[in-house]
Amino acid sequence: METINIRQAQLDLKELFERAEPSFGEYRTSEYIKERLNAMGLTDWKTCNTGIFGTIDAGKEKTVGIRADMDALPANTEKTEYMHLCGHHANMTTILGVLENITKNRDKLKYNVRYIFQPAEEVIGGAVTMIEAGCMEGVDEVFATHTTPDVALGSVALIAGGCMAGSNHFEVRIKGKSTHAAMPSSGTDTVTAACEYVMSMQTAITRLKNPVDPGLISFGMINGGTAANILPETVVLQGTFRHFDPVVKEVIHNAMQTRLKAIEEFYGVTGELIIHDGTPPVICDKDLVAKLINLSNAKDITVSRYDRKSMGGEDFAFMTELAKGAFIWQGVSTGGYQPPLHNKDYRVPDEAVYPGIKLLTAYLTD
């Protein structure tokens, strides 16, 4: 039942890798998936932007969702080239492999199956758009897969409870009065104010939240200034904070506001804090994870002892808020140094998708 069409999986990986496209711009990717679905006899699907979802109705009481994200990341600063630096081509290949298996064995299905190919995970909006289009209606359980360099090739990792962090992006604007860099007292030093804000937030995180509760804040961009001898009128900071507990989220949010007020008062600047809507944490149902582990052992699928929570964000979280779910990590590590996710050298070996295909096929049919 869990036989893998290796040749087709390798072709899917190659074709989808070569079709890497930006969020909500996955047009060629979408066309390829439609062609593959049609070839399996799955023609009653719906579209939402570039996303696709449909149901294999086996006449069962329960419906299980299997979801893959579709978008790629920019491979150059001009954003004219894209690559699957987060391995989403592997996630799509896994779900296609599962569908190929179960469409050949529909009489063995234990559940109705909702297949979901979701655009725009990297910009958060894809899952919400698909949910609004109805992809989660009637779904009782939902699963997703993702590759990781932290797990050995050919293995899966399954984490119960908090798996991936809640994520919010933010922007801080610090405005003052521009002046000559040699005469800071004649204006306001927005650069030093911004730097102090960045550093003080690291202290706030370690001092204000419970140290055993995961949480972090990172600043990924600082912009300001036009010349070495001019203190600029405005400095803009952008970054992200992560959390698993709403209490930690509130602590970080309050600290950002409190520290900004202190910076305003001391430096004579004005600050503006904009926190964008993000994703909740991915919480994996403990019973489902236990079932997957037991099934993996029964099917000789190696389960890694890796159990580390990821501070990465994932909009699959919106789906696990609506149905019990689990996230299946598929390893790509062959030993030694492995480029991390989002690195320009991140690659997925063909064999990485085989465990996920085998495990989900078994879950849906055995």
C-alpha positions in Angstrom: 0.0 0.0 0.0 2.9 2.4 0.8 4.8 1.7 -2.4 6.4 4.8 -3.7 6.6 5.7 -7.3 10.2 6.8 -7.0 10.5 7.9 -10.7 7.4 10.1 -10.4 8.5 11.6 -7.1 11.9 12.5 -8.5 10.2 14.1 -11.6 7.8 16.1 -9.3 10.7 17.4 -7.2 12.6 18.4 -10.3 9.7 20.0 -12.1 8.4 21.9 -9.1 11.9 23.1 -8.1 12.3 24.6 -11.6 8.9 26.3 -11.3 9.9 28.3 -8.2 7.7 31.4 -8.0 6.8 34.1 -5.5 3.9 34.2 -3.0 0.6 34.4 -4.8 2.5 34.2 -8.1 2.7 30.4 -8.3 1.0 30.2 -11.7 3.2 27.6 -13.4 3.4 25.6 -10.2 -0.4 25.6 -10.0 -0.7 24.5 -13.6 1.6 21.6 -12.9 -0.3 20.4 -9.9 -3.6 20.6 -11.8 -2.1 18.4 -14.5 -0.9 15.9 -12.0 -4.3 15.9 -10.2 -6.2 15.4 -13.5 -3.9 12.5 -14.4 -4.9 10.8 -11.2 -8.5 11.3 -12.0 -8.9 14.1 -9.4 -10.8 16.7 -11.5 -13.3 18.0 -9.0 -11.1 20.6 -7.4 -11.5 24.3 -6.6 -9.1 27.1 -6.9 -8.3 30.1 -4.8 -5.9 32.5 -6.4 -3.1 30.0 -7.3 -4.2 27.6 -4.5 -6.0 24.3 -5.2 -8.1 22.1 -2.9 -10.5 19.2 -3.4 -11.9 16.2 -1.7 -11.7 12.5 -2.2 -15.1 11.3 -0.9 -14.8 7.8 0.4 -18.2 7.9 2.1 -16.6 8.0 5.5 -17.6 10.0 8.6 -14.3 11.7 9.2 -12.4 13.9 6.8 -8.6 14.3 7.0 -6.7 17.2 5.4 -3.2 17.0 3.9 -1.7 20.3 3.1 1.4 21.5 1.1 2.6 25.1 0.7 3.7 26.2 -2.8 5.7 29.4 -2.8 9.4 30.0 -3.1 11.8 32.7 -1.9 13.8 35.4 -3.7 17.2 34.3 -4.8 18.6 37.7 -5.4 18.2 41.2 -3.9 16.3 42.5 -7.0 13.7 39.7 -6.5 13.9 38.8 -10.1 14.8 35.2 -9.4 13.2 32.7 -7.1 14.3 29.4 -5.6 12.8 26.8 -3.2 15.1 27.7 -0.4 12.6 26.5 2.1 11.9 23.2 0.3 8.3 23.8 -0.5 8.7 21.8 -3.7 9.3 18.7 -1.4 6.1 19.4 0.5 4.1 19.4 -2.7 5.9 16.3 -4.0 5.0 14.5 -0.7 1.3 15.3 -1.0 1.3 14.4 -4.7 2.9 11.0 -3.8 0.3 10.3 -1.2 -2.5 11.2 -3.6 -1.1 8.9 -6.2 -1.0 6.0 -3.8 -4.5 6.5 -2.4 -6.2 7.2 -5.7 -5.1 3.7 -6.7 -6.5 2.2 -3.6 -9.7 4.2 -2.9 -11.4 1.1 -1.5 -8.8 1.0 1.3 -9.4 4.6 2.5 -10.4 5.0 6.1 -11.3 8.6 5.7 -12.4 11.2 3.2 -9.3 13.1 2.1 -9.1 16.9 1.6 -6.0 17.8 -0.3 -4.8 21.4 0.0 -2.1 23.1 -2.1 -1.7 26.5 -0.4 0.0 29.5 -1.9 1.9 32.3 0.0 3.1 30.6 3.2 6.1 32.9 3.2 4.0 36.1 3.5 1.5 34.5 6.0 -1.6 35.4 4.0 -2.0 32.1 2.0 -3.6 29.9 4.7 -6.1 32.5 5.7 -7.1 33.1 2.1 -7.6 29.3 1.5 -9.6 28.9 4.7 -11.9 31.8 3.7 -12.4 29.9 0.4 -13.5 26.8 2.3 -10.5 24.5 2.3 -11.0 23.5 6.0 -14.8 23.1 5.9 -15.7 19.7 7.4 -12.1 18.8 8.1 -11.6 16.9 11.4 -7.8 16.4 11.3 -5.1 18.1 9.2 -1.4 17.2 8.5 1.5 19.0 6.8 5.1 18.1 6.1 8.3 20.1 5.9 11.9 19.3 5.3 14.6 20.2 7.9 18.4 20.0 8.0 18.2 19.1 11.7 17.1 15.6 11.1 18.8 12.7 9.3 17.9 11.9 5.7 15.3 9.2 5.5 13.9 10.0 9.0 10.9 11.9 10.3 10.5 14.0 13.5 7.3 14.4 15.3 6.8 16.9 18.1 3.7 16.9 20.4 2.4 20.2 21.6 4.1 23.4 20.6 6.0 22.7 17.4 6.6 26.1 15.7 6.3 29.5 17.2 3.7 32.2 16.9 5.2 35.0 14.8 4.6 38.8 14.5 6.5 41.3 12.3 6.9 44.9 13.4 8.1 48.3 12.3 9.5 51.0 14.6 9.9 54.6 13.3 12.1 57.0 15.3 11.8 60.6 14.2 13.7 63.6 15.3 15.4 66.8 14.1 18.3 66.3 11.6 21.6 67.9 12.4 25.3 67.9 11.7 26.9 64.8 13.1 29.5 67.0 14.9 26.7 69.0 16.5 24.3 66.4 18.0 23.0 68.8 20.6 21.6 71.0 17.9 19.1 68.3 16.8 18.3 64.7 17.9 20.4 61.6 17.5 18.0 59.2 16.0 20.7 56.6 15.1 21.9 56.2 18.7 18.2 56.2 19.9 17.5 53.4 17.5 20.6 51.4 18.5 19.7 51.8 22.2 16.2 50.6 21.5 17.5 47.5 19.7 19.8 46.6 22.5 17.4 47.4 25.3 14.8 45.1 23.8 17.2 42.1 24.1 17.5 42.9 27.8 13.8 43.3 28.2 13.2 39.8 26.8 15.6 38.2 29.2 14.5 40.1 32.3 10.7 40.4 31.9 9.5 37.0 30.7 9.8 33.8 32.5 13.2 32.4 31.5 11.8 28.9 30.9 9.2 30.1 28.4 10.5 30.4 24.8 10.4 33.9 23.2 12.7 36.1 21.2 12.9 39.4 19.3 15.1 40.0 16.3 15.7 43.1 14.3 16.4 42.3 10.7 16.6 45.8 9.2 17.8 49.2 10.2 17.4 52.1 7.7 18.3 55.7 8.0 20.7 58.4 6.9 22.1 59.9 3.7 25.7 60.8 4.7 28.3 60.0 7.2 28.2 63.5 8.8 24.5 63.9 9.0 22.3 62.6 11.9 19.1 61.6 10.0 15.6 62.8 10.7 14.2 59.3 10.7 15.5 55.8 11.4 13.3 52.8 10.6 13.7 49.4 12.3 12.0 46.2 11.2 12.0 42.9 12.8 10.0 40.0 14.3 9.2 38.5 17.6 8.3 34.9 18.4 6.3 33.1 21.2 4.4 30.0 22.1 2.4 31.4 25.0 0.0 34.4 24.7 1.5 35.7 28.0 4.9 35.9 26.4 3.5 37.7 23.4 1.9 40.2 25.7 5.1 40.7 27.7 7.1 41.4 24.5 4.4 43.7 23.1 4.2 45.7 26.4 8.0 45.9 26.6 8.3 47.3 23.1 5.9 50.1 23.9 7.4 50.8 27.3 11.0 51.0 26.0 9.9 53.2 23.1 8.4 55.7 25.5 11.6 55.8 27.5 13.7 56.3 24.3 11.3 59.2 23.3 11.7 60.9 26.6 15.5 60.6 26.9 16.4 61.5 23.3 13.7 64.0 22.5 12.4 61.9 19.6 9.0 60.6 18.6 8.5 56.9 18.1 5.9 54.9 16.2 5.4 51.2 16.7 3.5 49.2 14.2 2.9 45.5 14.9 1.5 43.5 12.0 -0.9 40.6 12.4 1.1 37.3 12.4 0.6 33.6 12.9 -0.3 31.8 16.1 2.0 28.9 17.2 1.6 25.5 15.5 0.3 23.2 18.2 0.4 19.5 17.3 -2.2 17.3 18.9 -0.6 14.8 21.3 -2.8 11.9 20.4 -2.3 12.3 16.7 1.5 12.5 17.2 1.4 9.3 19.3 -0.5 7.6 16.5 2.0 8.7 13.9 4.9 7.5 16.0 3.4 4.1 16.5 2.5 3.8 12.8 6.1 4.9 11.8 7.5 2.1 14.1 5.1 -0.4 12.6 6.1 0.6 9.0 9.9 0.7 9.7 10.0 4.4 9.2 12.8 5.9 11.3 11.6 8.4 13.9 14.3 10.8 14.9 14.8 11.7 18.6 14.8 15.3 17.5 12.3 17.1 19.7 13.3 20.7 19.6 10.7 23.4 19.1 11.2 25.7 16.2 11.1 29.5 16.6 10.2 29.6 12.9 6.6 30.7 12.0 4.2 28.7 9.9 0.7 29.7 8.8 -0.4 26.1 9.0 -1.1 27.2 12.5 -4.4 28.8 11.3 -5.5 25.3 10.1 -4.6 23.6 13.4 -6.8 26.2 15.2 -9.7 24.7 13.3 -8.9 21.0 13.5 -6.6 18.7 15.4 -3.3 18.5 13.5 0.3 17.4 13.3 3.4 18.6 11.5 5.8 16.0 10.1 9.4 17.0 9.7 11.3 15.1 7.0 15.1 15.1 7.3 17.6 16.1 4.7 20.8 15.8 6.7 23.6 13.6 5.3 26.0 14.5 8.0 28.5 17.3 8.5 27.5 20.9 7.7 24.0 21.4 6.4 22.8 24.7 5.0 19.9 26.0 7.0 16.4 26.7 5.7 16.3 29.9 3.6 20.0 29.6 2.8 20.9 30.0 -0.9 22.5 26.5 -0.8 19.6 24.7 0.8 18.7 21.6 -1.2 16.4 18.6 -0.7 17.7 15.1 -1.8 15.1 12.9 -3.5 15.0 10.4 -0.7 13.8 13.1 1.8 10.2 12.9 0.7 9.8 9.1 0.9 9.1 8.8 4.6 6.3 11.3 4.5 4.6 9.7 1.5 4.8 6.3 3.2 3.6 7.5 6.6 0.6 9.6 5.4 -0.4 6.8 2.9 -0.4 4.3 5.8 -2.4 6.7 8.1 -5.1 7.2 5.5 -5.4 3.6 4.4 -4.3 1.1 7.0 
